[in-house]
Amino acid sequence: RAKGLDKVIVTSDASPIANLAAIGRLDLLRQQFASLLIPEAVAAELRAFSNAVASDAIRTGIADGWITVQAVAATARPLVDLLSRELDPGEAEAIALATDSHADLVLIDEADGRDVATRLGLAVRGVLGVLLTAKRDGSLPSLAREISRLRSDAHFFIAAPLEARLLAAARESTAT
């Protein structure tokens, strides 16, 4: 784990957790962040996740306490209601929880959620950013392989230009 990350507050939407769990890489979140906060709507989405192996890994993360389910404060409910007009409940609650808890980072993949979080002044990272960080710190031998697994095992969409930029940033080619 990187130095100083024990005190970093990170909230997450369901997608980064579910997608990393689907490819057997939930451990990367634990390596990068001492803990994750998820709101109740995200916990409900994760409980409904149909991949049994991934669901077990997520349940273990919650049971071990490094993924913590935290209710959105009553004072933040108006923000959830406002955000729910354009985002799904998990995204709305994850962003409201990030804002209310003064999070250092919110993990979210969907473009609309990322845009809203950024407009609210939140730092944002998604599953691809987690994988790129792992590649850069030596925790991941091949970013290209994990992107391929995201496509095949998690049915995750990555536009070709974004994939090319990520692989260039990781100093990999598509043949890696």
Buried (B, 14 or more C-beta within 10 A) or exposed (E): EEEEBEEBBBBBBBBBBBBBBBBBBBBBBBBBBBBBBBBBBBBBBBEEBEBEEBBEBBBEBBEEEBBEBBEBEEEBBEBBEEBBEEBBBBBBBBBBBBBBBEBBBBBBBBEEBBBBBEEBEBEBBBBBBBBBBBBEEEBBEBBBBBBBBBBEBBEBEBEEEEBEEBBEEBEBEEEB
